[in-house]
Amino acid sequence: MNPNQTHTAKSKIMAQCRHNGTTITALREQVLDIVLHMSGVIKAYHVLAQMQQHSPSPVAPPTAYRALDFWAEHGVLHKIPAVNGYILCSHVQHDCTEHCHEGEHHSAFVLVCTECGAVDEQGMSTEWAALRQRLAGSGFALNEEHIVLTGVCQQCQQTQ
């Protein structure tokens, strides 16, 4: 995101948190600032390294994980176990006031480039509706509605 988008996204997230009565500690805000400037798969150890650069005292790894999990619980990030990291929710990156609600996790196909780490989140609501209908007949209940697909992005394909 460019600096204007980052500022807008942060303002929107913080306003939604205030509206919901959610407490944003200085540490949570620091992690939010860090992840809003990151792209691709967000690894906890990268966040931790940046936190430690700006802290006069050591920062324990669980601190970074707790803050990342907090933002995942509030819909800012998606925790993607398949890539052992997080991704910034695509709704954070654009203005969606009509159908987006804080903390609401939408269905997504997450495309991850194995070459450069680029991430593309695809909502594909029609496909998800068909999948949900198919699963309802089998009695299987999804815990999370994210499918991670790995491959090589178009940009990396062109440079190979």
BELNORWO-V839473 format. One record per run of one state. SS is the DSSP state (helix for helix, strand for strand, loop for the rest). FROM is the first residue (numbers start at 0). TO is the last residue. If there is no record, write none. Layout:
ss=SS from=FROM to=TO
ss=SS from=FROM to=TO
This chain:
ss=loop from=0 to=1
ss=helix from=2 to=19
ss=loop from=20 to=24
ss=helix from=25 to=35
ss=loop from=36 to=40
ss=strand from=41 to=41
ss=loop from=42 to=42
ss=helix from=43 to=52
ss=loop from=53 to=59
ss=helix from=60 to=72
ss=loop from=73 to=75
ss=strand from=76 to=79
ss=helix from=80 to=82
ss=loop from=83 to=83
ss=strand from=84 to=87
ss=loop from=88 to=88
ss=helix from=89 to=92
ss=loop from=93 to=106
ss=strand from=107 to=112
ss=loop from=113 to=117
ss=strand from=118 to=121
ss=loop from=122 to=123
ss=helix from=124 to=137
ss=loop from=138 to=144
ss=strand from=145 to=150
ss=loop from=151 to=152
ss=helix from=153 to=158
ss=loop from=159 to=159
